[in-house]
C-alpha cells in the first residue's frame, strides 16, 4: 500500500510508486507488468495504474504492446550511450551553476561525509560498501540538481531517473565482482574531488571530474552490457 500525501493526486502517487519500483530494479527490464496485481498491491483501482503506465511509456520506462500488455523497457546499447551523453551534458550545466553559487552551497558537509565514507569502506560487506558509495553520490547529485530553478529541475529529472535505473543494474553487477571495493572507493573519491573543486571555485577540475564520473560509468556499462543481462537472467531463473 502506498502512503497518501495530501497535496498529491492518487494518479501522481501511483505513478511515482511504479516508477520507483522500475528505477530500483524491483520490476526488471523485460518484465510484464500485471495491472490487476499492481492495483491490488497498491490498494487502488485499475484506472490510476493504467494512467501511470501510459505516462511511463511516454517517459521511456515502459513499453506497451497492443493485445500483449505493458513491459519494463529494455534499453539498447545505443540508447544507453545516448542517455548518458545527455546526462553528462546536463551535469556540466549543473556544475557550472554550482560554481557560480558556491558561496551559498554546503559543500563542506559533503566533503566530510565522503571522507568518512572512505574510512568506512573496509569495515562493511561488499554489498554494504557498494550501497554506501551509491547512497553518498546520489545524495550529492540530488542536492546539486535541486539548486537549479524548479522548472529546470523538473525537466532534467526524467533523464536523471532513466540513467539511475540503468546504474542500479550496473551496481548490482559490480557487487558480484572481485574488485567491488576498488569500484566503491573510486566512486566516492571522484565525488569528493567534485565537491572540493566546487568548494574551491575550480570549474575546470569540477568539470573534469564530473565527466570522468559519467563517462566512466557509461563506458563500463557498455563494456559489460551482455554480462549484466546474463546476470539478471540467471537471477530471474533462480527466483
C-alpha positions, 0 to 999 in steps of 0.5 A: 500500500502506498502512503497518501500525501495530501497535496498529491493526486492518487494518479501522481502517487501511483505513478511515482510508486511504479516508477520507483519500483522500475528505477530500483530494479524491483520490476526488471527490464523485460518484465510484464507488468500485471495491472490487476496485481499492481492495483491490488498491491497498491490498494487502488483501482485499475484506472490510476495504474493504467494512467501511470503506465501510459505516462511511463511509456511516454517517459521511456520506462515502459513499453506497451504492446497492443493485445500483449500488455505493458513491459519494463523497457529494455534499453539498447546499447545505443540508447544507453550511450545516448542517455548518458551523453545527455546526462553528462551534458546536463551535469556540466550545466549543473556544475557550472551553476554550482560554481557560480553559487558556491558561496551559498552551497554546503559543500563542506558537509559533503566533503566530510561525509565522503571522507568518512565514507572512505574510512568506512569502506573496509569495515562493511560487506561488499554489498554494504560498501557498494550501497554506501558509495551509491547512497553518498553520490546520489545524495550529492547529485540530488542536492546539486540538481535541486539548486537549479530553478524548479522548472529546470529541475523538473525537466532534467529529472526524467533523464536523471531517473532513466540513467539511475535505473540503468546504474542500479543494474550496473551496481548490482553487477559490480557487487558480484565482482572481485574488485567491488571495493576498488569500484566503491572507493573510486566512486566516492573519491571522484565525488569528493574531488567534485565537491572540493573543486566546487568548494574551491571555485575550480570549474575546470577540475569540477568539470573534469571530474564530473565527466570522468564520473559519467563517462566512466560509468557509461563506458563500463556499462557498455563494456559489460552490457551482455554480462549484466543481462546474463546476470539478471537472467540467471537471477530471474531463473533462480527466483 
